[in-house]
């Protein structure tokens, strides 16, 4: 008779970061600045705008460049086919492949997976750029170019991190995987299915996921522990069969625009209070601890006021940015939107608005609340027109535990590189992939930003400072060392006869 | 001593329309159908969109085509420079010249002036056109194309009228002048000044002004005796210095869109009642006579209901179309208006709406009422944003005397060509030039439409039926004969020694 006994032996591995090693790596980075900037220039020159299908060849080229770069460092690289993108006209075109890479397979080490993207938002000189958006331009130590901060430089900083070890012939303190996509700016089309498909393969040995697709809040380095989610709605009011001349028909039809304006006006009060029943009730209470924390965060109120006109106390401002929901009405499709005048009664108009999600809101519930509310408001108007409400995006908020060892490692690394305590911050925006990673892979996640607070993401004159790019690379190196020191539990299976 | 005596000799001229002449002219028109359609095709092919300054060369070309056509018939043609158009960016571009022409100068005859325009509303296939808007397409006897009915075919029908006489070597029964402009669709920029400048020259010998820039109400031919005016407003709400990311900034700013939606929602009630104080009070009372007349007019309620959803009694419908004011919200400039989603907080948004004017409203008063009302509503919101209200068009309503001999002539001509009594109708839309002609030249005016009731002006799939185009040309010929029979009083000055 054989007895099979499963013995769990917790093996506590705590690799010591060698201060000498770190110094060498840091010096290496300082010596490679010109080369790093040159690579960023080459990457920014690729107009990898994922929202413009005519730029798709550039985007494919960008994914190839990324794969080549990772391969050149000896990584085990794959380009994962994630299928087709359906276009509004019914045609389909290939999605950009997702690039995965692996450096090291030592089971005694932690494995981190770096997430990033190399597609960009649209940009044209005539939008108001001071420089050519796809020609990286160095002005006073700032590197201006579309995608410089979002997210090409951070992806490169991680690649440079691996390169530094390889160049110095040093062993990576942890196994490093990469997952780089090319559809982030348009909703990460195809990525969730890929993550689900590879949950038990690529992600099986991953311990931690690191996302550097965000920025600091001030000049003080920061760790990000939360993002808001987003529920994006279309409210479509349809009336006559076609657009009508407002002179000929005005007064004899109940105009869809009047109805739409009427229902949009019931979403939010003049002071910004959300009027949809149930929304505010779902929000997690704001604790005294949070209040205290928000108070102490470094934030340039003067700069903010100058730009945005609403002089409110810092705590209120941060709370409304990070941990309260909000309604934004983005615009109306189908109505007259050009300059000049047009005397039209639009036949079908679609109001577009979104509600940022915070704990403990749930998109499915919000969808129900908004749809029911708008239909009830619309019904009271007794309009002959019809209303259709659809939620086209339902992204949950994400929140991490700042006491987790991943965050402790982040604090240590920042102290080593910048000699300051980081701010612990949240993002008002949505990084849906964080929540997807969490829900699908159940791995712990950290957001470790190196972008500046004034990088102008999605806006004109996006930039990455040389300082953040280079010191950010050093931070990533230091971070891998800190992560290596997190205790790792290994399970042995011993068969006893 | 010389005695100067002024003797007024009323010379009653009543030219007899020669039935034989009319028949010949009618046959000529029937033989020219293919050529008339071809000319209309060539005119529709010119994208003479006056609202789009990038199309200005096409518009200039259209004015030249018009002048050439009139010249080819032997008219005394002038292209009147009416100056520059100031653009929102401060630059100026030349306005399209106004084309005037004269056929005949016989002082014993009446002189009519035909007004028309050859500019068009914007149109793109993707707006929902079944055919290419600038490629005239014949489907079941309907000629589809932008500007076909508004106003290129009617202008051509008048030109064909003159051409028929020339081709048959017949004398025109009246002197005919033309005044064709190229800015009608955007408010007849520069025209009023031109009319004022030429009041005592071009207009001096004009007896009557004929406008064919409108349509019938049903399949029954009609004469138009009134139009609504129009006050067109821009309400601009401005907040942050630039567009903001709604994730990063949402909740920390009072969004201009929220304010704009809020104030637009106070203009009109769900049932269509105008809420701006003072507007409804200014409207002339609806008489029993009018009620009776509206009741008897031919109007296809079934077709109307099918298209526009509001089943109301005919009299109410016509009253709301012709003689009551109305508010239409046309759209918002500066907000997101494309398909898909964008998470933007627009920094500056301009709501565009218009209020149709009826007797006894006065645009200057309406401007004051709207501006004060919107500012008072906005003030109650206590918004940090700013509001600017401007009235960019202020066109008065127009009303003619249907007992005037011009209208009697119209009734006769319609009876001759169509064998029916015309309906006497009003236009819900605005033809500001009618009011300008009346106020500046003090001439009598008639609106003599040939457009169909379902031509889709300003809308997708605008068309002119072959029937209306060709029979309309015959109507114009018959009308000139009827006008020639109006008694003309000639004053002689006799010097008696």
Contacts between the chains, C-beta under 8 A, distances in Angstrom:
chain1	res1	chain2	res2	distance
A	88	B	339	6.6
A	228	B	247	6.3
A	230	B	247	6.8
A	230	B	343	7.0
A	232	B	341	5.1
A	232	B	343	7.5
A	239	B	308	7.8
A	239	B	309	6.2
A	240	B	307	6.1
A	240	B	308	5.1
A	240	B	309	6.7
A	241	B	307	5.5
A	242	B	128	6.9
A	242	B	307	8.0
A	242	B	456	7.2
A	242	B	459	5.5
A	242	B	460	5.5
A	242	B	461	7.5
A	243	B	127	7.9
A	243	B	128	8.0
A	243	B	458	7.5
A	243	B	459	5.1
A	243	B	460	6.6
A	244	B	308	7.6
A	244	B	459	6.5
A	245	B	428	8.0
A	245	B	429	6.1
A	245	B	457	5.3
A	245	B	458	4.4
A	245	B	459	6.6
A	246	B	326	7.9
A	246	B	328	3.9
A	246	B	330	6.9
A	246	B	354	6.3
A	246	B	356	7.5
A	246	B	429	7.9
A	247	B	228	6.3
A	247	B	230	6.8
A	247	B	356	6.4
A	247	B	427	6.9
A	247	B	428	5.0
A	247	B	429	2.5
A	247	B	430	5.5
A	248	B	321	7.1
A	248	B	427	7.3
A	248	B	428	4.7
A	248	B	429	5.2
A	248	B	457	7.0
A	249	B	308	6.9
A	249	B	321	7.2
A	249	B	428	6.8
A	250	B	321	7.8
A	250	B	326	4.1
A	250	B	327	7.9
A	250	B	328	4.7
A	250	B	354	7.9
A	250	B	356	5.4
A	250	B	428	6.3
A	251	B	272	6.9
A	251	B	320	3.8
A	251	B	321	5.9
A	251	B	324	5.7
A	251	B	325	7.5
A	251	B	326	3.4
A	251	B	356	6.8
A	251	B	428	7.0
A	252	B	308	6.9
A	252	B	310	6.3
A	252	B	312	7.4
A	252	B	317	5.3
A	252	B	320	5.0
A	252	B	321	5.1
A	252	B	428	7.7
A	253	B	308	5.1
A	253	B	309	7.0
A	253	B	310	5.5
A	254	B	270	7.5
A	254	B	271	7.5
A	254	B	272	6.1
A	254	B	309	7.8
A	254	B	310	6.4
A	255	B	328	6.1
A	255	B	329	6.9
A	257	B	328	7.5
A	257	B	329	4.4
A	257	B	330	7.3
A	257	B	331	7.4
A	258	B	268	5.6
A	258	B	270	7.4
A	258	B	272	7.7
A	258	B	327	7.9
A	258	B	329	6.2
A	259	B	270	7.4
A	261	B	261	5.7
A	261	B	264	4.9
A	261	B	265	5.1
A	261	B	329	6.1
A	262	B	265	5.5
A	262	B	270	6.2
A	264	B	261	4.9
A	264	B	265	7.9
A	265	B	261	5.0
A	265	B	262	5.6
A	265	B	264	7.9
A	265	B	265	3.9
A	268	B	258	5.6
A	270	B	254	7.5
A	270	B	258	7.3
A	270	B	259	7.3
A	270	B	262	6.2
A	270	B	380	7.7
A	270	B	381	3.9
A	270	B	382	6.7
A	270	B	383	6.5
A	271	B	254	7.5
A	271	B	382	7.4
A	272	B	251	7.0
A	272	B	254	6.1
A	272	B	258	7.6
A	307	B	240	6.5
A	307	B	241	5.7
A	307	B	242	7.9
A	308	B	239	8.0
A	308	B	240	5.1
A	308	B	241	7.9
A	308	B	244	7.4
A	308	B	249	6.8
A	308	B	252	6.9
A	308	B	253	5.2
A	309	B	239	6.2
A	309	B	240	6.5
A	309	B	253	7.0
A	309	B	384	4.8
A	309	B	385	7.4
A	310	B	252	6.3
A	310	B	253	5.4
A	310	B	254	6.5
A	310	B	384	5.7
A	312	B	252	7.3
A	317	B	252	5.3
A	320	B	251	3.8
A	320	B	252	4.9
A	321	B	248	7.2
A	321	B	249	7.3
A	321	B	250	7.8
A	321	B	251	6.0
A	321	B	252	5.1
A	324	B	251	5.6
A	325	B	251	7.5
A	326	B	246	7.9
A	326	B	250	4.2
A	326	B	251	3.4
A	327	B	250	7.9
A	327	B	258	7.9
A	328	B	246	4.0
A	328	B	250	4.8
A	328	B	255	6.1
A	328	B	257	7.5
A	328	B	343	7.4
A	328	B	345	5.6
A	329	B	255	6.9
A	329	B	257	4.4
A	329	B	258	6.2
A	329	B	261	6.1
A	329	B	335	7.8
A	330	B	246	6.9
A	330	B	257	7.4
A	330	B	335	6.6
A	330	B	336	4.4
A	330	B	341	7.6
A	330	B	342	5.9
A	330	B	343	6.9
A	330	B	344	5.6
A	330	B	345	7.7
A	330	B	346	7.4
A	331	B	257	7.4
A	331	B	332	6.7
A	331	B	335	3.3
A	331	B	336	3.3
A	331	B	337	5.2
A	331	B	342	7.7
A	331	B	344	7.8
A	331	B	346	6.8
A	332	B	331	6.7
A	332	B	332	5.8
A	332	B	335	6.4
A	332	B	337	6.4
A	333	B	336	8.0
A	333	B	337	5.7
A	333	B	338	6.8
A	333	B	339	6.1
A	335	B	329	7.8
A	335	B	330	6.6
A	335	B	331	3.3
A	335	B	332	6.4
A	335	B	337	7.1
A	336	B	330	4.4
A	336	B	331	3.2
A	336	B	333	8.0
A	336	B	352	6.3
A	337	B	331	5.2
A	337	B	332	6.4
A	337	B	333	5.7
A	337	B	335	7.0
A	337	B	337	3.6
A	338	B	51	7.7
A	338	B	122	7.8
A	338	B	333	6.8
A	339	B	88	6.3
A	339	B	333	6.0
A	340	B	51	5.1
A	340	B	186	6.6
A	341	B	51	7.8
A	341	B	186	7.0
A	341	B	187	7.3
A	341	B	232	5.2
A	341	B	330	7.6
A	341	B	352	6.4
A	341	B	354	7.8
A	341	B	392	6.1
A	341	B	393	6.6
A	342	B	51	7.1
A	342	B	121	7.4
A	342	B	122	7.4
A	342	B	330	5.8
A	342	B	331	7.5
A	342	B	352	7.7
A	342	B	458	7.8
A	343	B	230	7.0
A	343	B	232	7.4
A	343	B	328	7.3
A	343	B	330	6.8
A	343	B	354	6.1
A	343	B	429	7.5
A	343	B	430	7.9
A	343	B	458	6.7
A	344	B	330	5.6
A	344	B	331	7.7
A	344	B	458	6.2
A	344	B	459	7.9
A	345	B	328	5.5
A	345	B	330	7.7
A	346	B	330	7.3
A	346	B	331	6.8
A	352	B	336	6.3
A	352	B	341	6.5
A	352	B	342	7.8
A	354	B	246	6.3
A	354	B	250	7.9
A	354	B	341	7.7
A	354	B	343	6.2
A	356	B	246	7.5
A	356	B	247	6.5
A	356	B	250	5.4
A	356	B	251	6.8
A	380	B	270	7.7
A	381	B	270	3.9
A	382	B	270	6.7
A	382	B	271	7.4
A	383	B	270	6.5
A	384	B	309	4.3
A	384	B	310	5.7
A	385	B	309	7.2
A	392	B	341	6.1
A	393	B	341	6.5
A	427	B	247	7.1
A	427	B	248	7.5
A	428	B	247	5.0
A	428	B	248	4.8
A	428	B	249	6.9
A	428	B	250	6.4
A	428	B	251	7.1
A	428	B	252	7.9
A	429	B	245	6.3
A	429	B	247	2.6
A	429	B	248	5.3
A	429	B	343	7.7
A	430	B	247	5.5
A	457	B	245	7.1
A	458	B	245	5.5
A	459	B	242	7.0
A	459	B	243	7.6
A	459	B	245	7.6
A	460	B	242	7.7
